[in-house]
């Protein structure tokens, strides 16, 4: 009752703060944005929403979300290489072959090849001409690839590189590569991203008119004795004929020694090889000469065993009286022969006395001297 009286006693000018009149005035003061201000859907989005499923499947690009392959920073993209390169020769259907110029073993030569050892001897950074021969023209865009690997199995996993000393002296981009191709601006140098092996390629050029060979010029940019590089470890050079996609069409392999005097080293190693071959032949002859002694020992053993067998007695069961009589006569005859041989041997032994060269004759048992 008291609350109702207090509310009625208020003047008309005073009203409740949340009455309908006050809320209406507050609503009118609020500014509402126009519908034109809100962004509308673009025509492209409307078209996509209105499309059917058949339109989306026909026009959708499946390669839209594929990640593009990484671009390598090397001179070119190398094909995937094996961890341990193959070093056996493979002529293939093109009968891929290599030839080397004959330069002898003079001290002045800068490059020489030994057919006996299948080994190339060359000086540091001097060009070595290699002739390439095929039976028929390879596919368009074929290349020749040269790769260096270590010869021994304990080093084959290591990558052949130049020594730090020669690398620091060089300013070329491919200064870490041991093998270089000279005389061609189209040579490309590669490094496999997985095995880190280095190689150099040059496009195959068909032989010129009147010739059947193609010549490439290779140079080796580090000595075989360089510390931090090859360090006196023998290396092999693999020269392959490949398609532009990296398919091997032919392979040839030869050993390389980079030294200061190729002619002298070739002559020395060939002489050592010949001495080893002569030594092996002599040892074979000695072994063959010692074989008769072993045979004589075998014969003596067999003779002693035969004597032991003669002393043994064997029993032979025979069916039929006639067969028994015949075999008995044969046995008796053999025994008589053996006894006669024994008596002859004893008599010969008794008469075998050394006679004096001069003077009196030696008396036998039972004989008397002339003086008696």
HELIX and SHEET records of a PDB file:
HELIX    1   1 UNK A    2  UNK A    8  1                                   7    
HELIX    2   2 UNK A   20  UNK A   29  1                                  10    
HELIX    3   3 UNK A   35  UNK A   37  5                                   3    
HELIX    4   4 UNK A   43  UNK A   50  1                                   8    
HELIX    5   5 UNK A   53  UNK A   59  1                                   7    
HELIX    6   6 UNK A   62  UNK A   65  5                                   4    
HELIX    7   7 UNK A  164  UNK A  169  1                                   6    
HELIX    8   8 UNK A  262  UNK A  311  1                                  50    
HELIX    9   9 UNK A  321  UNK A  351  1                                  31    
SHEET    1   A 4 UNK A  97  UNK A 100  0                                        
SHEET    2   A 4 UNK A 128  UNK A 133 -1                                        
SHEET    3   A 4 UNK A 214  UNK A 220 -1                                        
SHEET    4   A 4 UNK A 179  UNK A 182 -1                                        
SHEET    1   B 7 UNK A 111  UNK A 114  0                                        
SHEET    2   B 7 UNK A 119  UNK A 122 -1                                        
SHEET    3   B 7 UNK A 248  UNK A 258  1                                        
SHEET    4   B 7 UNK A 235  UNK A 242 -1                                        
SHEET    5   B 7 UNK A 143  UNK A 150 -1                                        
SHEET    6   B 7 UNK A 198  UNK A 203 -1                                        
SHEET    7   B 7 UNK A 188  UNK A 191 -1                                        
END                                                                             
